[in-house]
Amino acid sequence: MIEKILVILFVVMITLLSACGPNTWVLEKERLGEVGSIENYVWQLQNNKSEFRGYRIFTISEGKKMVVVSTGSSDQTLKFIDADVSNHTTITVEEENKESDELNSYILIGIDQIKGELSVVSESGEEYHQVTGSYN
């Protein structure tokens, strides 16, 4: 009987703890066409701003956000590591020295909410700058 109660408590605790953290995901690039404004931005990155390194925030369904982070080169790729949402939001990515088929390698990171200021940093602590205004 006590074992069953402990198992139930364990499952409830795991469920509560997983609900407390920021809900993040990486969108597959094959699904890029589902969000037109993001697809247009990525097209601009690949065709007009191939050396641009930074990030841009988009609002997607139900107020959730999509953060597009670009490396500025084709010889580096990005991997999502973590999102820390407290008084401000920090997204950490890993830069891998790996050749990409893209002129400006990028990653699409979805996040349920951004609290306070958003910063995007590499694991080495290098900051990405936010793109504001027109990106043409």
Number of C-alpha atoms within 10 A of each C-alpha: 5 7 8 9 10 11 11 12 12 12 12 12 12 11 11 11 10 11 10 8 12 17 14 18 15 14 14 10 11 7 9 15 11 9 14 10 14 21 15 15 17 23 13 15 23 20 13 12 16 19 17 17 19 18 20 18 18 15 17 15 9 7 11 15 18 24 21 21 27 26 22 20 19 19 16 19 23 19 16 18 11 15 21 16 19 12 11 12 18 19 20 21 23 16 16 11 11 10 13 14 9 15 18 25 25 26 21 22 21 20 21 16 16 19 12 12 10 17 17 21 19 17 14 10 10 11 13 17 15 17 15 9 7 6 13 10
